[in-house]
Amino acid sequence: MTSETASKDCLGWAARDPSGVLSPYSFNRRAVGSDDVSITITHCGVCYADVIWTRNKHGDSKYPLVPGHEIVGIVKEVGHNVSRFKVGDHVGVGTYVNSCRDCKYCNDGLEVHCARSVYTFNAIDADGTITKGGYSSYIVVHERQVILTLLLKIWLNRYCYKIANDYPLALAAPLLCAGITVYTPMMRHKMNQPGKSVGVIGLGGLGHMAVKFGKAFGLNVTVLSTSTSKKEEALSLLGADKFVVSSDLEQMKALGKSLDFIIDTASGDHPFDAYMSLLKVAGVYVLVGFPSEVKFSPASLNIGAKTVSGSVTGGTKDTQEMLEYCAAHKIYPQIETIPIENVNEALERLIKRDVKYRFVIDIQNSLK
């Protein structure tokens, strides 16, 4: 089904200025084209990126700004060229909705690294419009189809992703950013080897997913935190094998040279040398948080032949793979569901780290 006429009004919540305060806002989505998928949004996760851009922290916010890039919902309309999706499918949309579709990264399913990738909100799309995110009633995205042949093997990727019908949509939302942000580097650095050990710095939206993936991969998981406040939940709820208070020198010393990998999800400034001393020879330190600076002694890197790597979200191929893995292994984020009218309070709580472990907006039952 294709609608070439202008779409009906889309309901959303938007920030109008750097105060970041969101309020109801109506706007038009583009008409559903021949290669598009229109999705009724049921839920949207709340990411710290929503704070950053609603409050113009990078100086590039385009108002009115509708945030949200952890989007899940149900297909309501498809263009006549769309082959992978049908009306009624459960789907998700992540941190980007377009790219050049022709560069090496796009052709390898790594669109997140395309120089012309288009973020899901606050970006300029190919048609010149400013993208608006998932704090809204529906979204229209292109079904990206790339057919690659290698020994007669063909696979497709796209800007929206299939979600298993038996996977709760509210729980799927955080996977589209928090989940894929840790899954991608864990797979890239082969952290799915049973019996290996991983340390997870920070136990928020990203960190708790790193713990869950680590346990599913058969790793020995140690949570590294600055306080004991999350110890019980880390061990009993999330299943971590060990909890270490990083400010306790004796605990840190006892953990020295024992970890194969470290996933650092902390965005607050923190020292790196102490954490790098926990790695074994040839250990890998992956940073997915955004502290204001990264500073460590060359000796912390060179002695022991360690690797330091960075990562952002992930390409379409990895994202679909992760969603299927979570469904098959029953990996579910820990969420707090909120109505849209509580989103301003939720953003304030997120700044104060008062959430366990991801807010998810119940769009379908509260956005009226």
C-alpha positions in Angstrom: 0.0 0.0 0.0 1.3 3.4 -0.9 0.1 6.9 0.0 1.5 9.6 -2.2 -0.5 12.3 -0.6 0.6 14.2 2.5 0.5 12.3 5.7 -1.9 13.1 8.4 -0.6 15.2 11.3 1.8 13.4 13.6 1.4 14.0 17.4 4.6 14.4 19.4 6.4 16.1 22.2 9.1 18.7 21.4 11.6 21.0 22.9 11.3 24.6 21.7 14.5 26.1 23.1 17.6 25.2 25.1 15.6 24.8 28.3 14.9 21.4 27.0 11.3 21.4 28.3 9.1 19.2 26.1 5.4 19.8 25.4 2.8 18.6 22.9 3.6 19.4 19.3 1.9 18.4 16.0 3.8 18.1 12.7 3.7 16.3 9.3 5.7 13.2 8.4 6.6 12.7 4.8 4.2 10.8 2.6 4.9 7.0 2.4 6.9 6.4 -0.8 7.4 3.2 -2.7 10.4 2.1 -0.6 9.1 3.4 2.8 7.6 1.8 5.9 5.2 3.7 8.1 5.3 2.6 11.8 2.8 3.2 14.6 5.0 3.9 17.5 4.1 2.0 20.7 7.2 2.7 22.9 10.3 4.8 22.8 13.3 4.5 25.1 14.8 7.6 26.8 18.5 8.0 26.1 21.0 10.6 27.4 21.2 11.9 23.8 17.7 13.2 24.3 19.1 15.4 27.1 22.0 16.6 25.1 20.1 17.7 22.0 16.9 19.0 23.7 19.2 21.3 25.7 21.5 22.2 22.8 24.6 20.9 24.6 26.5 20.6 21.2 25.2 24.0 19.9 23.5 22.4 16.8 20.0 21.8 18.0 17.2 22.6 15.5 14.0 23.6 17.2 11.2 22.4 17.5 13.1 19.3 18.4 11.4 15.9 18.8 13.9 13.5 20.4 13.9 9.7 20.7 16.0 7.0 18.9 15.0 3.8 20.6 11.8 3.4 18.7 9.5 0.3 18.5 6.1 -0.2 17.1 3.9 -1.9 14.5 4.0 -1.5 10.7 0.8 0.3 9.5 1.6 0.9 5.9 4.3 -0.1 3.4 5.3 1.1 -0.1 4.8 -1.1 -3.1 8.6 -1.9 -3.4 8.9 -3.0 0.2 9.5 -6.8 0.5 10.8 -7.4 4.0 7.9 -6.0 6.0 4.2 -6.2 6.0 1.4 -4.5 7.9 1.2 -5.8 11.5 4.9 -6.6 11.8 6.7 -5.7 15.0 9.7 -3.5 14.2 12.2 -1.1 15.6 14.1 2.0 14.5 17.4 3.0 16.0 19.8 5.9 15.9 19.9 6.6 12.2 17.3 6.5 9.4 19.3 7.1 6.2 22.8 7.1 4.7 24.4 7.3 1.3 23.6 3.6 0.6 26.7 3.4 -1.7 29.9 3.7 0.2 32.0 0.8 1.6 30.4 1.1 5.0 26.9 1.1 3.7 27.7 -1.9 1.5 29.2 -3.7 4.5 26.1 -3.1 6.7 28.1 -0.5 8.8 25.9 2.5 7.9 26.6 4.0 11.3 30.1 5.0 9.9 28.8 6.4 6.7 29.9 10.1 6.3 26.3 10.9 5.2 24.4 8.9 7.8 21.3 10.7 9.0 20.4 10.6 12.7 16.9 9.8 13.7 16.3 13.2 15.1 17.8 16.7 14.7 19.4 15.9 11.4 18.8 17.0 7.8 17.5 14.2 5.6 18.1 13.7 1.9 14.9 15.7 1.1 16.0 18.6 3.2 13.6 18.0 6.1 14.7 17.9 9.7 14.3 14.4 11.2 12.1 14.0 14.2 12.3 11.2 16.6 10.3 8.7 18.5 8.5 10.9 21.1 5.7 10.8 18.5 2.8 8.8 17.3 4.4 7.4 14.1 7.4 7.5 11.9 8.2 6.9 8.2 11.5 5.2 7.3 13.1 3.9 4.2 13.4 0.1 3.8 17.1 -0.1 3.0 17.8 -3.1 0.8 21.3 -4.1 -0.1 21.9 -7.4 -1.7 25.4 -8.7 -1.4 26.6 -11.9 -3.0 29.4 -14.0 -1.6 29.5 -17.6 -2.6 25.9 -17.3 -3.5 24.9 -16.1 0.0 22.5 -13.1 0.0 21.5 -11.0 2.9 19.5 -7.8 3.3 19.7 -4.9 5.7 17.4 -1.9 6.4 16.9 1.1 8.5 14.1 -0.6 10.5 14.4 -4.0 12.1 12.2 -7.0 12.6 11.4 -7.8 16.3 10.1 -11.2 17.2 6.3 -11.2 17.9 6.8 -12.8 21.3 9.4 -10.2 22.4 7.7 -7.5 24.4 7.9 -4.2 22.5 8.5 -2.1 25.6 11.5 -4.2 26.5 12.8 -4.1 22.9 13.1 -0.3 22.8 16.4 0.1 24.8 18.1 -2.5 22.6 18.0 0.0 19.7 20.7 2.2 21.3 21.8 1.0 24.7 21.8 -2.7 23.6 23.6 -2.3 20.3 26.1 0.1 21.7 27.6 -2.6 23.9 26.8 -5.6 21.7 28.7 -4.2 18.7 32.2 -3.9 20.3 31.7 -7.1 22.3 31.2 -9.0 19.0 34.0 -7.1 17.2 36.5 -7.9 19.9 35.3 -11.5 20.3 34.0 -11.1 23.8 31.6 -14.0 23.2 34.2 -16.6 24.3 32.9 -18.6 27.2 35.2 -18.7 30.2 36.8 -15.3 29.4 36.4 -12.4 31.9 35.0 -8.9 31.4 34.8 -5.9 33.6 31.9 -3.5 33.2 32.5 0.1 34.3 29.2 1.9 35.1 25.9 0.2 35.7 23.4 2.4 33.9 21.4 1.8 30.7 24.5 0.6 28.7 26.3 -1.1 31.6 23.4 -3.3 32.7 23.1 -4.5 29.1 26.8 -5.3 28.9 26.4 -7.4 32.0 23.4 -9.3 30.5 25.3 -9.9 27.2 28.4 -11.0 29.1 26.5 -13.6 31.1 24.7 -14.8 28.0 28.1 -15.2 26.3 29.4 -17.3 29.2 31.8 -14.7 30.5 32.9 -14.1 34.1 31.5 -10.7 34.7 32.8 -8.1 37.2 31.0 -4.8 37.7 33.2 -1.9 38.6 31.5 0.9 40.4 32.4 3.9 42.5 30.0 3.0 45.3 28.2 -0.1 46.8 24.7 1.2 46.1 24.1 -1.1 43.1 26.0 -4.1 44.5 23.0 -6.2 45.4 21.2 -5.6 42.1 24.4 -6.2 40.1 24.8 -9.6 41.7 21.3 -10.8 42.3 19.2 -9.1 39.6 21.7 -8.9 36.8 23.7 -12.0 37.6 27.2 -10.4 37.7 29.8 -12.7 39.2 31.7 -10.1 41.2 31.2 -6.5 42.3 34.3 -4.3 42.9 34.3 -0.8 44.4 36.8 1.1 42.2 37.7 3.5 45.0 38.8 0.7 47.2 42.5 0.3 46.5 42.7 -3.2 48.1 39.8 -4.5 46.0 41.3 -3.1 42.8 44.7 -4.5 43.6 43.3 -7.9 44.1 41.7 -7.7 40.7 44.9 -6.7 38.9 45.8 -8.4 35.6 42.7 -10.6 35.8 40.4 -9.3 33.0 40.5 -10.2 29.3 38.2 -7.3 28.5 36.8 -4.1 29.9 33.6 -2.2 28.7 33.7 1.4 29.9 30.2 2.9 29.8 30.9 5.8 32.1 30.5 9.3 30.7 31.6 11.2 33.8 35.3 12.0 34.0 37.3 9.2 35.6 40.9 7.9 35.8 41.9 5.3 33.3 45.2 4.0 34.5 43.7 2.2 37.5 41.2 0.4 35.3 43.8 -0.5 32.6 45.9 -2.2 35.3 43.1 -4.8 35.6 43.7 -6.1 32.1 45.7 -9.2 31.3 48.4 -9.2 28.7 46.8 -8.3 25.3 43.6 -7.3 27.1 41.1 -5.0 25.4 39.6 -1.8 26.8 36.6 -0.5 25.0 35.2 2.9 25.7 31.5 3.6 24.7 30.9 6.5 27.1 31.8 10.1 26.4 33.9 11.6 29.3 35.3 15.1 28.6 38.8 13.6 28.2 40.6 10.3 28.0 44.0 10.4 29.7 46.3 7.6 30.7 50.0 6.8 30.9 51.6 5.3 27.8 53.0 2.6 30.1 49.4 1.5 30.9 48.9 0.8 27.2 52.3 -0.4 26.1 53.3 -2.7 29.0 51.2 -5.8 28.5 50.4 -5.0 24.8 46.9 -3.8 25.6 44.4 -2.4 23.1 42.2 0.6 23.7 39.2 0.9 21.3 36.1 3.2 20.9 32.7 2.4 19.6 29.3 3.9 19.0 26.1 2.1 18.1 26.2 -0.4 15.2 25.3 -1.1 11.6 22.1 -2.6 10.3 23.4 -6.1 10.1 24.7 -6.2 13.7 21.5 -4.6 15.0 19.2 -7.2 13.4 21.5 -9.9 14.6 21.4 -8.5 18.2 17.6 -8.4 18.2 17.4 -12.0 17.1 20.0 -13.0 19.7 18.0 -11.3 22.5 14.8 -13.0 21.4 16.4 -16.4 21.2 18.2 -16.1 24.5 15.5 -14.2 26.3 17.7 -11.2 27.2 15.5 -8.4 28.4 16.6 -4.9 29.6 15.4 -3.7 33.0 13.0 -0.8 32.4 10.8 1.8 34.1 7.7 2.5 31.9 6.4 6.1 32.0 3.6 8.0 30.3 4.7 10.8 27.9 3.5 13.5 30.3 6.2 12.4 32.8 9.0 12.7 30.3 10.4 16.0 31.6 10.6 14.6 35.1 12.3 11.5 33.6 14.9 13.5 31.8 15.7 15.3 35.1 16.0 11.9 36.9 18.2 10.6 34.1 20.6 13.5 34.7 20.7 12.5 38.3 21.1 8.8 37.4 17.9 8.0 39.2 16.7 5.2 36.9 17.0 1.5 36.9 18.0 1.0 34.2 16.2 2.6 31.2 13.1 4.8 31.0 10.7 3.7 28.2 7.8 5.9 27.2 4.4 4.2 26.7 3.5 6.1 23.6 0.5 4.1 22.5 -1.4 4.5 25.8 -0.4 8.0 26.7 0.2 10.1 23.6 -3.3 11.5 22.8 
